[in-house]
Amino acid sequence: MTNSDTSSRRRGISLLAGMLLLCGATGCQIDVGGQVLPSPYYLDDDVQYYAPGTEFKLQQEATRLKETSQDEVGDEF
């Protein structure tokens, strides 16, 4: 092998290694079957947490109606 063949082989290997490193560093985030598969940064991502609430969604309205009906019953006497 000549010096130019060795040089171009090294350049090709360096280019391939650089491209593989770049692809591994950037990562990809894809959507498969409704799931978002993680990118390399998934450990740094903030977690979205929604605290559990009451199961009855209209609790405030039910409380107001109960208070109102008790006030009406109390006003009659």
Secondary structure, DSSP 4 states (H G I P E B T S, - for coil): --HHHHHHHHHHHHHHHHHHHHHHHH----EETTEE---TTTTTSPP-------SSTTHHHHHHHHHHHHHHHHHH-
